[in-house]
Amino acid sequence: PLPAAELTAKTCVPCEGGVPRYTAEQAAEQVATLPGWRLTHDATRIRRDLTFRDFRGAIRFLNNVAALAEREGHHPDLHLEGYRTA
């Protein structure tokens, strides 16, 4: 697995082929190094839930993620639940 510090220095490579997918085992090993993140039941995505003080904080966070994702050419599924959990 890559260290978290090394992951943050990387940029996203769009899922257009040419980059092999992690196996479920590789994904589980990698996500185990990322505090607060978990692997989905089908081992195809990672997930993290964050609860903010209020609606505005959650929306501000989602807008920041959206801007970064757009710059990276990566478009993750983003969700707001219970007015303040992203």
The first five atom37 places (N, CA, C, CB, O) and aatype in JSON, in Angstrom:
{
  "aatype": [14, 10, 14, 0, 0, 6, 10, 16, 0, 11, 16, 4, 19, 14, 4, 6, 7, 7, 19, 14, 1, 18, 16, 0, 6, 5, 0, 0, 6, 5, 19, 0, 16, 10, 14, 7, 17, 1, 10, 16, 8, 3, 0, 16, 1, 9, 1, 1, 3, 10, 16, 13, 1, 3, 13, 1, 7, 0, 9, 1, 13, 10, 2, 2, 19, 0, 0, 10, 0, 6, 1, 6, 7, 8, 8, 14, 3, 10, 8, 10, 6, 7, 18, 1, 16, 0],
  "atom_mask": [
    [1, 1, 1, 1, 1],
    [1, 1, 1, 1, 1],
    [1, 1, 1, 1, 1],
    [1, 1, 1, 1, 1],
    [1, 1, 1, 1, 1],
    [1, 1, 1, 1, 1],
    [1, 1, 1, 1, 1],
    [1, 1, 1, 1, 1],
    [1, 1, 1, 1, 1],
    [1, 1, 1, 1, 1],
    [1, 1, 1, 1, 1],
    [1, 1, 1, 1, 1],
    [1, 1, 1, 1, 1],
    [1, 1, 1, 1, 1],
    [1, 1, 1, 1, 1],
    [1, 1, 1, 1, 1],
    [1, 1, 1, 0, 1],
    [1, 1, 1, 0, 1],
    [1, 1, 1, 1, 1],
    [1, 1, 1, 1, 1],
    [1, 1, 1, 1, 1],
    [1, 1, 1, 1, 1],
    [1, 1, 1, 1, 1],
    [1, 1, 1, 1, 1],
    [1, 1, 1, 1, 1],
    [1, 1, 1, 1, 1],
    [1, 1, 1, 1, 1],
    [1, 1, 1, 1, 1],
    [1, 1, 1, 1, 1],
    [1, 1, 1, 1, 1],
    [1, 1, 1, 1, 1],
    [1, 1, 1, 1, 1],
    [1, 1, 1, 1, 1],
    [1, 1, 1, 1, 1],
    [1, 1, 1, 1, 1],
    [1, 1, 1, 0, 1],
    [1, 1, 1, 1, 1],
    [1, 1, 1, 1, 1],
    [1, 1, 1, 1, 1],
    [1, 1, 1, 1, 1],
    [1, 1, 1, 1, 1],
    [1, 1, 1, 1, 1],
    [1, 1, 1, 1, 1],
    [1, 1, 1, 1, 1],
    [1, 1, 1, 1, 1],
    [1, 1, 1, 1, 1],
    [1, 1, 1, 1, 1],
    [1, 1, 1, 1, 1],
    [1, 1, 1, 1, 1],
    [1, 1, 1, 1, 1],
    [1, 1, 1, 1, 1],
    [1, 1, 1, 1, 1],
    [1, 1, 1, 1, 1],
    [1, 1, 1, 1, 1],
    [1, 1, 1, 1, 1],
    [1, 1, 1, 1, 1],
    [1, 1, 1, 0, 1],
    [1, 1, 1, 1, 1],
    [1, 1, 1, 1, 1],
    [1, 1, 1, 1, 1],
    [1, 1, 1, 1, 1],
    [1, 1, 1, 1, 1],
    [1, 1, 1, 1, 1],
    [1, 1, 1, 1, 1],
    [1, 1, 1, 1, 1],
    [1, 1, 1, 1, 1],
    [1, 1, 1, 1, 1],
    [1, 1, 1, 1, 1],
    [1, 1, 1, 1, 1],
    [1, 1, 1, 1, 1],
    [1, 1, 1, 1, 1],
    [1, 1, 1, 1, 1],
    [1, 1, 1, 0, 1],
    [1, 1, 1, 1, 1],
    [1, 1, 1, 1, 1],
    [1, 1, 1, 1, 1],
    [1, 1, 1, 1, 1],
    [1, 1, 1, 1, 1],
    [1, 1, 1, 1, 1],
    [1, 1, 1, 1, 1],
    [1, 1, 1, 1, 1],
    [1, 1, 1, 0, 1],
    [1, 1, 1, 1, 1],
    [1, 1, 1, 1, 1],
    [1, 1, 1, 1, 1],
    [1, 1, 1, 1, 1]
  ],
  "atom_positions": [
    [[0.82, -1.21, 0.0], [0.0, 0.0, 0.0], [0.86, 1.27, 0.0], [-0.93, 0.0, 1.21], [1.97, 1.28, 0.54]],
    [[0.34, 2.3, -0.6], [1.03, 3.59, -0.61], [0.76, 4.33, 0.7], [0.59, 4.45, -1.82], [-0.36, 4.3, 1.2]],
    [[1.77, 5.01, 1.26], [1.54, 5.81, 2.46], [0.6, 6.98, 2.14], [2.88, 6.35, 3.02], [0.59, 7.47, 1.01]],
    [[-0.19, 7.41, 3.12], [-1.15, 8.49, 2.91], [-0.48, 9.75, 2.37], [-1.88, 8.8, 4.22], [-1.03, 10.42, 1.51]],
    [[0.71, 10.07, 2.88], [1.42, 11.27, 2.41], [1.74, 11.18, 0.92], [2.71, 11.47, 3.2], [1.68, 12.17, 0.2]],
    [[2.07, 9.99, 0.46], [2.36, 9.8, -0.96], [1.08, 9.91, -1.79], [3.04, 8.44, -1.2], [1.1, 10.43, -2.91]],
    [[-0.01, 9.41, -1.25], [-1.29, 9.5, -1.97], [-1.71, 10.95, -2.18], [-2.38, 8.75, -1.21], [-2.2, 11.3, -3.26]],
    [[-1.53, 11.8, -1.17], [-1.96, 13.2, -1.29], [-1.14, 13.97, -2.31], [-1.88, 13.88, 0.06], [-1.59, 15.0, -2.81]],
    [[0.06, 13.5, -2.62], [0.9, 14.17, -3.61], [0.54, 13.76, -5.04], [2.36, 13.86, -3.34], [1.01, 14.37, -5.99]],
    [[-0.27, 12.74, -5.18], [-0.63, 12.24, -6.51], [-1.8, 13.02, -7.1], [-0.98, 10.75, -6.45], [-2.52, 13.72, -6.38]],
    [[-1.98, 12.89, -8.4], [-3.15, 13.46, -9.06], [-3.98, 12.3, -9.6], [-2.74, 14.45, -10.2], [-3.49, 11.18, -9.76]],
    [[-5.22, 12.6, -9.87], [-6.15, 11.57, -10.33], [-5.91, 11.24, -11.79], [-7.6, 12.02, -10.11], [-5.71, 12.13, -12.62]],
    [[-5.94, 9.96, -12.1], [-5.88, 9.5, -13.48], [-7.29, 9.03, -13.82], [-4.8, 8.35, -13.69], [-7.76, 8.04, -13.25]],
    [[-7.98, 9.71, -14.74], [-9.35, 9.32, -15.06], [-9.45, 7.85, -15.44], [-9.89, 10.18, -16.18], [-8.52, 7.26, -16.0]],
    [[-10.58, 7.29, -15.13], [-10.83, 5.86, -15.4], [-11.13, 5.64, -16.87], [-12.0, 5.32, -14.52], [-12.26, 5.3, -17.24]],
    [[-10.14, 5.83, -17.7], [-10.3, 5.66, -19.14], [-9.54, 4.44, -19.64], [-9.82, 6.91, -19.88], [-9.32, 4.29, -20.84]],
    [[-9.15, 3.59, -18.74], [-8.38, 2.41, -19.14], [-6.9, 2.67, -19.02], [0.0, 0.0, 0.0], [-6.47, 3.8, -18.8]],
    [[-6.14, 1.61, -19.16], [-4.69, 1.74, -19.1], [-4.13, 1.67, -17.69], [0.0, 0.0, 0.0], [-2.93, 1.47, -17.52]],
    [[-4.97, 1.82, -16.69], [-4.54, 1.72, -15.31], [-5.28, 0.54, -14.69], [-4.82, 3.06, -14.52], [-6.51, 0.56, -14.6]],
    [[-4.55, -0.49, -14.28], [-5.24, -1.67, -13.74], [-5.95, -1.36, -12.43], [-4.24, -2.81, -13.54], [-5.45, -0.6, -11.6]],
    [[-7.12, -1.95, -12.25], [-7.87, -1.81, -11.0], [-7.17, -2.58, -9.9], [-9.31, -2.3, -11.17], [-6.51, -3.59, -10.14]],
    [[-7.34, -2.09, -8.68], [-6.91, -2.88, -7.53], [-7.8, -4.1, -7.42], [-6.96, -2.03, -6.22], [-8.98, -4.06, -7.76]],
    [[-7.24, -5.18, -6.94], [-8.07, -6.32, -6.57], [-8.76, -5.95, -5.25], [-7.21, -7.66, -6.42], [-8.38, -4.97, -4.61]],
    [[-9.76, -6.72, -4.85], [-10.43, -6.46, -3.58], [-9.43, -6.51, -2.43], [-11.57, -7.48, -3.35], [-9.52, -5.72, -1.48]],
    [[-8.49, -7.44, -2.5], [-7.48, -7.56, -1.45], [-6.56, -6.34, -1.42], [-6.64, -8.84, -1.66], [-6.27, -5.81, -0.35]],
    [[-6.11, -5.88, -2.58], [-5.25, -4.68, -2.64], [-6.0, -3.46, -2.12], [-4.77, -4.43, -4.09], [-5.44, -2.65, -1.38]],
    [[-7.27, -3.34, -2.5], [-8.07, -2.2, -2.06], [-8.23, -2.23, -0.54], [-9.45, -2.21, -2.74], [-8.11, -1.18, 0.11]],
    [[-8.48, -3.39, 0.03], [-8.63, -3.52, 1.48], [-7.33, -3.15, 2.19], [-9.05, -4.95, 1.86], [-7.37, -2.48, 3.23]],
    [[-6.2, -3.58, 1.66], [-4.9, -3.23, 2.25], [-4.67, -1.72, 2.2], [-3.76, -3.96, 1.52], [-4.21, -1.13, 3.18]],
    [[-4.99, -1.1, 1.07], [-4.76, 0.33, 0.92], [-5.67, 1.14, 1.83], [-4.97, 0.76, -0.53], [-5.21, 2.05, 2.52]],
    [[-6.95, 0.81, 1.86], [-7.89, 1.59, 2.66], [-7.6, 1.44, 4.16], [-9.34, 1.16, 2.36], [-7.93, 2.33, 4.94]],
    [[-6.99, 0.34, 4.55], [-6.62, 0.15, 5.96], [-5.58, 1.17, 6.41], [-6.07, -1.26, 6.17], [-5.43, 1.4, 7.61]],
    [[-4.87, 1.8, 5.48], [-3.87, 2.81, 5.82], [-4.46, 4.21, 5.88], [-2.73, 2.78, 4.8], [-3.75, 5.17, 6.19]],
    [[-5.75, 4.35, 5.59], [-6.4, 5.66, 5.51], [-7.41, 5.81, 6.63], [-7.08, 5.85, 4.13], [-8.54, 5.33, 6.5]],
    [[-7.04, 6.44, 7.74], [-7.95, 6.57, 8.88], [-9.29, 7.2, 8.49], [-7.29, 7.39, 9.97], [-9.34, 8.22, 7.8]],
    [[-10.37, 6.57, 8.94], [-11.71, 7.1, 8.7], [-12.36, 6.64, 7.42], [0.0, 0.0, 0.0], [-13.56, 6.83, 7.24]],
    [[-11.61, 6.04, 6.52], [-12.15, 5.57, 5.25], [-12.5, 4.09, 5.36], [-11.15, 5.81, 4.09], [-11.9, 3.36, 6.16]],
    [[-13.47, 3.66, 4.55], [-13.81, 2.24, 4.51], [-14.13, 1.84, 3.08], [-15.01, 1.92, 5.45], [-14.46, 2.68, 2.24]],
    [[-14.02, 0.58, 2.83], [-14.29, 0.01, 1.51], [-15.77, -0.35, 1.43], [-13.39, -1.23, 1.24], [-16.33, -0.87, 2.39]],
    [[-16.4, -0.09, 0.29], [-17.8, -0.49, 0.12], [-17.9, -2.01, 0.09], [-18.4, 0.13, -1.16], [-16.9, -2.7, -0.12]],
    [[-19.1, -2.52, 0.29], [-19.3, -3.97, 0.38], [-18.83, -4.72, -0.87], [-20.76, -4.27, 0.62], [-18.42, -5.87, -0.78]],
    [[-18.89, -4.06, -2.02], [-18.46, -4.73, -3.26], [-16.99, -4.46, -3.59], [-19.33, -4.28, -4.42], [-16.5, -4.89, -4.63]],
    [[-16.3, -3.76, -2.7], [-14.86, -3.47, -2.83], [-14.5, -2.69, -4.09], [-14.07, -4.76, -2.81], [-13.4, -2.83, -4.62]],
    [[-15.45, -1.86, -4.57], [-15.18, -1.07, -5.78], [-15.0, 0.42, -5.49], [-16.29, -1.25, -6.78], [-14.57, 1.18, -6.36]],
    [[-15.33, 0.85, -4.27], [-15.23, 2.27, -3.92], [-14.81, 2.41, -2.47], [-16.59, 2.99, -4.16], [-14.96, 1.49, -1.66]],
    [[-14.26, 3.58, -2.15], [-13.99, 3.89, -0.76], [-14.99, 4.95, -0.32], [-12.52, 4.38, -0.55], [-15.55, 5.68, -1.14]],
    [[-15.21, 5.03, 1.0], [-16.23, 5.93, 1.52], [-15.76, 6.48, 2.87], [-17.6, 5.21, 1.67], [-15.07, 5.81, 3.64]],
    [[-16.15, 7.72, 3.12], [-15.92, 8.34, 4.42], [-17.07, 9.28, 4.7], [-14.55, 9.09, 4.46], [-17.45, 10.07, 3.84]],
    [[-17.62, 9.2, 5.89], [-18.7, 10.09, 6.3], [-18.13, 11.14, 7.24], [-19.86, 9.3, 6.99], [-17.4, 10.82, 8.18]],
    [[-18.46, 12.39, 6.97], [-18.02, 13.5, 7.81], [-19.25, 14.28, 8.26], [-17.01, 14.43, 7.05], [-20.1, 14.62, 7.43]],
    [[-19.35, 14.56, 9.55], [-20.48, 15.34, 10.06], [-19.97, 16.72, 10.44], [-21.14, 14.63, 11.28], [-19.0, 16.86, 11.19]],
    [[-20.64, 17.74, 9.92], [-20.26, 19.12, 10.13], [-21.17, 19.78, 11.16], [-20.3, 19.9, 8.81], [-22.21, 19.24, 11.51]],
    [[-20.76, 20.95, 11.63], [-21.53, 21.66, 12.64], [-22.91, 22.05, 12.14], [-20.79, 22.89, 13.1], [-23.89, 22.04, 12.89]],
    [[-22.97, 22.4, 10.85], [-24.25, 22.85, 10.31], [-24.3, 22.62, 8.8], [-24.47, 24.35, 10.63], [-23.33, 22.16, 8.19]],
    [[-25.43, 22.94, 8.21], [-25.67, 22.76, 6.78], [-24.65, 23.52, 5.94], [-27.08, 23.21, 6.43], [-24.1, 22.98, 4.98]],
    [[-24.39, 24.77, 6.3], [-23.45, 25.58, 5.53], [-22.05, 24.98, 5.5], [-23.39, 26.98, 6.09], [-21.39, 24.99, 4.46]],
    [[-21.61, 24.45, 6.62], [-20.29, 23.82, 6.67], [-20.22, 22.61, 5.75], [0.0, 0.0, 0.0], [-19.22, 22.41, 5.05]],
    [[-21.27, 21.81, 5.76], [-21.3, 20.62, 4.9], [-21.31, 21.02, 3.43], [-22.54, 19.76, 5.22], [-20.6, 20.42, 2.62]],
    [[-22.1, 22.03, 3.08], [-22.17, 22.48, 1.68], [-20.84, 23.1, 1.25], [-23.31, 23.51, 1.5], [-20.39, 22.87, 0.13]],
    [[-20.22, 23.87, 2.13], [-18.91, 24.46, 1.8], [-17.9, 23.34, 1.51], [-18.41, 25.36, 2.98], [-17.14, 23.43, 0.54]],
    [[-17.89, 22.31, 2.34], [-17.0, 21.18, 2.12], [-17.28, 20.51, 0.78], [-17.13, 20.16, 3.25], [-16.35, 20.26, 0.0]],
    [[-18.54, 20.22, 0.49], [-18.89, 19.57, -0.77], [-18.51, 20.43, -1.97], [-20.39, 19.26, -0.81], [-18.06, 19.9, -2.99]],
    [[-18.68, 21.74, -1.86], [-18.27, 22.63, -2.95], [-16.76, 22.6, -3.15], [-18.73, 24.07, -2.66], [-16.29, 22.63, -4.29]],
    [[-16.0, 22.53, -2.07], [-14.54, 22.43, -2.18], [-14.12, 21.12, -2.82], [-13.88, 22.57, -0.8], [-13.23, 21.09, -3.67]],
    [[-14.76, 20.03, -2.42], [-14.47, 18.73, -3.03], [-14.82, 18.76, -4.52], [-15.25, 17.59, -2.31], [-14.07, 18.25, -5.35]],
    [[-15.97, 19.36, -4.85], [-16.39, 19.44, -6.25], [-15.38, 20.22, -7.09], [-17.78, 20.1, -6.35], [-15.06, 19.81, -8.21]],
    [[-14.87, 21.32, -6.57], [-13.88, 22.12, -7.3], [-12.59, 21.33, -7.52], [-13.58, 23.43, -6.55], [-12.04, 21.33, -8.62]],
    [[-12.12, 20.65, -6.48], [-10.91, 19.83, -6.61], [-11.14, 18.68, -7.59], [-10.48, 19.28, -5.23], [-10.29, 18.41, -8.43]],
    [[-12.27, 18.03, -7.48], [-12.58, 16.91, -8.37], [-12.62, 17.37, -9.82], [-13.93, 16.26, -7.99], [-12.14, 16.67, -10.71]],
    [[-13.18, 18.53, -10.06], [-13.25, 19.06, -11.43], [-11.84, 19.32, -11.98], [-14.08, 20.36, -11.48], [-11.55, 19.0, -13.13]],
    [[-10.97, 19.9, -11.14], [-9.59, 20.14, -11.57], [-8.87, 18.83, -11.89], [-8.81, 20.91, -10.49], [-8.05, 18.78, -12.8]],
    [[-9.19, 17.78, -11.15], [-8.54, 16.48, -11.32], [-9.18, 15.65, -12.42], [-8.58, 15.72, -10.03], [-8.64, 14.6, -12.8]],
    [[-10.32, 16.08, -12.95], [-11.02, 15.29, -13.95], [-11.64, 14.04, -13.36], [0.0, 0.0, 0.0], [-11.84, 13.04, -14.05]],
    [[-11.95, 14.09, -12.07], [-12.54, 12.95, -11.35], [-13.86, 13.41, -10.77], [-11.57, 12.41, -10.21], [-13.93, 14.49, -10.19]],
    [[-14.89, 12.63, -10.92], [-16.22, 13.07, -10.49], [-16.85, 12.03, -9.57], [-17.12, 13.32, -11.71], [-17.63, 11.19, -10.01]],
    [[-16.51, 12.11, -8.27], [-17.02, 11.14, -7.31], [-18.49, 11.38, -7.0], [-16.2, 11.2, -6.01], [-19.02, 12.46, -7.23]],
    [[-19.13, 10.35, -6.48], [-20.49, 10.51, -5.97], [-20.4, 11.23, -4.64], [-21.22, 9.11, -5.82], [-19.7, 10.78, -3.72]],
    [[-21.09, 12.35, -4.52], [-21.12, 13.13, -3.29], [-22.55, 13.14, -2.77], [-20.59, 14.6, -3.51], [-23.5, 13.28, -3.55]],
    [[-22.71, 13.0, -1.47], [-24.05, 12.94, -0.89], [-24.1, 13.78, 0.38], [-24.46, 11.49, -0.59], [-23.13, 13.85, 1.13]],
    [[-25.25, 14.41, 0.61], [-25.52, 15.12, 1.85], [-26.68, 14.4, 2.51], [-25.84, 16.64, 1.6], [-27.74, 14.22, 1.9]],
    [[-26.5, 14.01, 3.76], [-27.54, 13.29, 4.5], [-27.79, 14.01, 5.82], [-27.14, 11.82, 4.75], [-26.87, 14.53, 6.44]],
    [[-29.04, 14.03, 6.23], [-29.37, 14.6, 7.52], [-28.92, 16.04, 7.66], [0.0, 0.0, 0.0], [-28.58, 16.46, 8.77]],
    [[-28.89, 16.78, 6.63], [-28.57, 18.2, 6.48], [-27.13, 18.59, 6.81], [-29.46, 18.99, 7.34], [-26.73, 19.71, 6.5]],
    [[-26.35, 17.71, 7.43], [-24.98, 18.11, 7.76], [-23.94, 17.01, 7.68], [-24.96, 18.68, 9.13], [-22.79, 17.21, 8.09]],
    [[-24.31, 15.85, 7.17], [-23.35, 14.75, 7.02], [-23.06, 14.54, 5.55], [-23.9, 13.45, 7.67], [-23.96, 14.25, 4.75]],
    [[-21.8, 14.69, 5.2], [-21.37, 14.51, 3.81], [-20.63, 13.2, 3.7], [-20.47, 15.69, 3.33], [-20.18, 12.83, 2.61]]
  ]
}
